[in-house]
Each structure stands twice: as C-alpha cells, then as structure tokens.
Amino acid sequence: MTSKPNGKVSANTFHGTFTDPGAMARALAGLDPEASGPHPTGASKGFLGSFARAALGPLHVGVGNFSSGIPQSAGIPNLHIFMFPTQHSLVRKVSGQQLFGPQIFHCRPNDITVTSSPGHQPWAFGIITIPFDVLATHAQELTGRDHAVPMNDNRMFRVPEPVFSRLVILIRYLERLVREQSSIINAPRPVRALSGSIIDALVACLTLSHAMPDRTVLGRHRKILDRFLQLVEERPEDMLSLSDICAEVGVAHRTLNMICQDFLSQAPIQYARERRLDRVRERLLASAPNETSVTNVATQYGFWELGRFAQAYRLRFGERPSESLAKPR
C-alpha cells in the first residue's frame, strides 16, 4: 500500500488515485491551505479513491469518490464550503445530518465538520469553496437580491432536481477537463467562463432550494461534540479514560457514546485512539531514524503495549511503524 497519490499536478489542477485515505485527505486539504485536515479515522484496508481539484480564480472545486466511507474530521476555514453527492443513491452523514440525493450541505465556517458513511458504504462527492464576498456579490448580480438564508452555520439545502443536476453535470465536466485537458484550465478565458457557470449553478441551487431547519437537540449535541473534539486535539499525549473525557466534557457516558456514534460512527475512546495513532504517524513520517525510535514516539502518545500498538498501526495504515519511520524525507 502506498501513501503517495498516483496522479498529476499543475499550477491550477490536481488529480490522482489513492490506496491510502491519508494521502487522499492531504489532496483534499489542497482545496484550501487554511483548512485543518481532513483527518481520516478507522482501518484503511481495501481503500480505493480518486480525487480531482481545480482552482478557478477564487473558486476552488473538488470532485472525488472512495470505495469505503472512512470517518473523518476537518477544520473548516473562514469561507463558504459546500458539499454534495454526485450519485443520488449514496449517503454520507455530515455533522449529524444525512446528506443524499439532490441536497447540498453548507459547513459552518471556523468550525470542525465530521463525516462518516453508514455501513462504510462508498461515497461520491463534489466540494466547492468560495469566499464570502464572491458569493454575496455574484448572488446579488444574478438574482438582484442577497441570499435570504443565513450562511454562518451548518445548513442543509434540499434542491430541485433540474438545477441540482446542472451543478453535478458541470462538476463532472470539470473533472474530465482536469484529467484529460488540464491545459485548458490554465488559460484565463476558460477559467472565467467555467468559474462563472459553476457559481451561477450554485447560486441557482441555493436560491431555489428549501433550507432544512436545524433541530434544537442536534445543535446541543453538536456543541457537546465540539468540546470532545477540542479535548482530543488539545491533549494528544494523554491517554484519557472514558470517565476522564466525560468529566472534562461535562456529560454522562451514555450521552457522549450516543453523540459520537451519531456524528462519528465511533465510540469516543475509539476516536481518541485513532487520533493518537494519527499523531504517531505524523511524527514518524517527519522524523529521521537516527533522531528517534518507534518506541519513543509510541509511548509519548500513550501506547505502552507495543505489540498491540504495532498491530493497530498496521491495521490503520497498512504498514508497520518502522516502515513509516524509514521512509525517505
């Protein structure tokens, strides 16, 4: 299994295929350098994915798919990010809400978004990132009014099929250009035309859609999850027990387990363990063999039973910890 994508990169485009969800996550992160993640969690055995992205001026567009819906979390930067399925039959849970069919999910800026797939089913998707001012100006010019729905929170839009299909067709056309004729996207005139068409289609989807209201309980659960995720990220070297975590977050065991299963499709201890494994891998890949050892890094992040650690690491990343440490820098 390789951690490097098999693909091509130009100034404005990228496309590749992946057998490692971590490598695909790094390609997804290229949509916006200010984003944190995504961070995949869970075993990667049998993973196969593909992803293409293009920078069309201030508009960044990505389209991809993967064979197994591994849970992941990502820090959302201070701009609009829209996510939607490109195959109606597939489902992805995004921050506790089911995304499927002709729907678009808007991620809350400056927040953490968590995604998972029921039964680890496949997922095919499009992602659009666009600055606040660009969307506001374009919507005003196209419709003669500001978009009426607040865009400072998680929001699910149910879109009429015809306008949604138009957006998906444009995204798939862009993917084909990136893979087969990427030189076109490096020319100013086609970039302006394609960017304008995609923004027009997105604004039409938002303008004609029905914004599904947030549920009060979902909002409360989301705040609890945010506290849990922040704790895991701020204390990566602490092997916290479930009781410790619940005391820090301020909820009962049963409540936290229910929320993590709903949002992350994982128990809280499992998620925290996967994130510590991620931190170990990041350190091993960034270090030289003569500077540190697998034992030192593993124990720093709370893995004291080295045999079980090595087994979990290999299941998670498809290679032994020593192989990660030995990789050329």
C-alpha positions, 0 to 999 in steps of 0.5 A: 500500500502506498501513501503517495497519490498516483496522479498529476499536478499543475499550477491550477489542477490536481488529480490522482488515485489513492490506496491510502485515505491519508494521502487522499485527505492531504489532496483534499486539504489542497482545496484550501491551505487554511483548512485543518485536515481532513483527518481520516479515522478507522482501518484503511484496508481495501481503500480505493479513491480518486480525487480531482481539484481545480482552482478557478480564480477564487473558486476552488472545486473538488470532485472525488469518490472512495470505495469505503466511507472512512470517518473523518474530521476537518477544520473548516476555514473562514469561507463558504464550503459546500458539499454534495453527492454526485450519485443520488443513491449514496449517503454520507452523514455530515455533522449529524445530518444525512446528506443524499440525493439532490441536497447540498450541505453548507459547513459552518465556517471556523468550525470542525465538520465530521463525516462518516458513511453508514455501513462504510458504504462508498461515497461520491462527492463534489466540494466547492469553496468560495469566499464570502464576498464572491458569493454575496456579490455574484448572488446579488448580480444574478438574482438582484437580491442577497441570499435570504438564508443565513450562511454562518452555520451548518445548513442543509439545502434540499434542491430541485432536481433540474438545477441540482443536476446542472451543478453535478453535470458541470462538476463532472465536466470539470473533472474530465477537463482536469484529467484529460485537458488540464491545459485548458484550465490554465488559460484565463478565458476558460477559467472565467467562463467555467468559474462563472457557470459553476457559481451561477449553478450554485447560486441557482441551487441555493436560491431555489432550494428549501433550507432544512431547519436545524433541530434544537437537540442536534445543535446541543449535541453538536456543541457537546461534540465540539468540546470532545473534539477540542479535548482530543486535539488539545491533549494528544499525549494523554491517554484519557479514560472514558470517565476522564473525557466525560468529566472534562466534557461535562456529560454522562457516558451514555450521552457522549457514546450516543453523540459520537456514534451519531456524528462519528460512527465511533465510540469516543475512546475509539476516536481518541485512539485513532487520533493518537495513532494519527499523531504517531504517524505524523511524527514518524513520517517527519522524523529521521531514524537516527533522531528517534525510535518507534518506541519513543514516539509510541509511548509519548502518545500513550501506547505502552503495549507495543505489540498491540500498538504495532498491530493497530498501526498496521491495521490503520495504515497498512504498514508497520511503524518502522516502515513509516519511520524509514521512509525517505524525507 
